[in-house]
Amino acid sequence: MSLAYSVSPRPAHIVFVVLLAISSAFAQGPAAPPTESESLQDSIRELREQVRELRSAVSEMKTESARYREETLALRQELQQARSLWPSQGAPVVSAQADSGVAADSTSRDQASVAQRVVKLEEDQQLLAGKVDDQYQTKVESASKYKVRFSGIVLFNLAGNSGRVDDIDVPMLAFQNNTFNHGSFSGTLRQSQLGFEAFGPLVFGARSSANVQFDFAGGSPSDLNGATFGLARLRVGTVNLDWANTSIVGGQDALFFSPNSPTSFATLAIPALAYSGNLWSWTPQLRIEHRFNFTEESKFVVQGGILDPLTGEPPNAESFQFYRVPQAGESTRQPGYASRIAWSHPASGDAITLGVGAYYSRQNWGFSHDINAWAGTADWNVPLGRRFAVSGEFYRGRAIGGLGGSLGRSVIWDRPLSDPTATVLPFNSIGGWAQLKFKAAPKLEFNAAFGQDSTFASDLNALANEFSYLDANLARNRATFGNVIYRPRSDLLFAFEYRRLHTADAYGMNQNVNHLNLSMGVLF
């Protein structure tokens, strides 16, 4: 039997407007300190901050160098004045009186000491000047007067798989082996990233800034050994306006109502445990957030925004190379709506953070096949002393393949969508993940994580003939991993990870694959 959904979008509009009104009504209080997430992106940002501290140290060296130059000039003047008291042959004036001889010897020793100081200062000045020149050579210039910062990571991965997977470099799903594929070994630089940050003027009292980030996991060209020639791919890019307690962000970014991700340098191209309980998508969006104090130490953040209502569909095969055509979510002519509320409190040198979020959008699959997509989320980050921490997320949703739910699928149908009699049903799914982090030392940490994404069996069995833009028979995907990350310096890292993938279909077929990954990276 065909199920059709037709719900007026007005309630969603009203809820979203009310959320924005409440958010903007809060009084401006003291700015809340940023909470440190255990996600991989926060880990990278932490390393970048350390690199920036080094750059700040070089800036201080420049100031010190200028001071040394002033001291050197003063000492040279002092030395010149002292030398003017000597005769032209450079020998001290010898008086017949004994006390005059003593004074001459003292003056000679003082002049020698001053000369040594001058020589040492000149050597130090030359050393500092060389370091400052090196810094200037690496400075990124901007066409405008505002500062631009270039950053990124060069990451090399060696990977081995014991069976057939969807992607040998960054595997997410396990498949049944065939004659041509029953395991693999590979190396890649495709997960390296490049980013730019630009800092603009004050606008209505807000600091303006922008950033854009790329990697090389956008596919491979049709060329000899093209698998190693990763194509550049846009990940995130945002324009930001930041006041003391309020921020407006517009651009393409991660899901703000699903902010955490496990820590892994084996999966930078796609967040770790994606399609195994970790909702993710780099989605065009416009959001606003407000931060305020709940108590003297506890902080609250309220976020709300609109998003491109992605459904997970691949681009239309006939037009994807040149044009963009509306998909099921965009055909409704309205955005997706999302919100999140989070509470944080200092603990063990970090912060406990607990958050809940919600998402809603509409989808039109043609011939009045209207679907209401929604999701509820929960996220947490809890330090357990100074060495341990647990983090994770949980979700329950429907038709959210565009957010990575239900293994990337939003709906199923029993006949071509061009057939007016086709039945279109949404996928209901549930999933989540959890991670335990152990910081054995400032430069050494261990992580263990587990995640699972499950599609409701009732949805898989509802139709006699099932079709989807991905495999309609996938029922469950599970991933478990453990890794060790060593950072001998703030800008250098080594990591080793073991992961086990388990994928099951609606017919009870289970596939398991083991994945080993060695990572070496340099941040800049």
Secondary structure, DSSP 8 states (H G I E B T S, - for coil): --------SHHHHHHHHHHHHHHHHS------------SHHHHHHHHHHHHHHHHHHHHHHHHHHHHHHHHHHHHHHHHHHHHTTS-TTS-----SSHHHHHHHHHHHHHHHHHHHHHHHHHHHHHHHHHHHHHHHHT----SSSS-EEEEEEEEEEEEEESSEES-SSS---EE--BTTBS-EEEEE-TT-EEEEEEEEEEETTEEEEEEEEEES-S---SSTTGGGS---EEEEEEEEEE-SSEEEEEEEE--TTS------SS-SSS-TTBTTTB----EEEEEEEEEEESSSS-EEEEEEEEE---------TTTTTT-----TTGGGSS-EEEEEEEEEEEETTEEEEEEEEEEEEEEE-STT-EEEEEEEEEEEEEEETTTEEEEEEEEEEES-GGGTGGGG--EEESS-TTSTT--EEE-EEEEEEEEEEEEEETTEEEEEEEEEEEE-HHHHTS-SS-B-SS-TTEEEEEEEEEEEEEEEETTEEEEEEEEEEEEEETTS-EEEEEEEEEEEEEE-
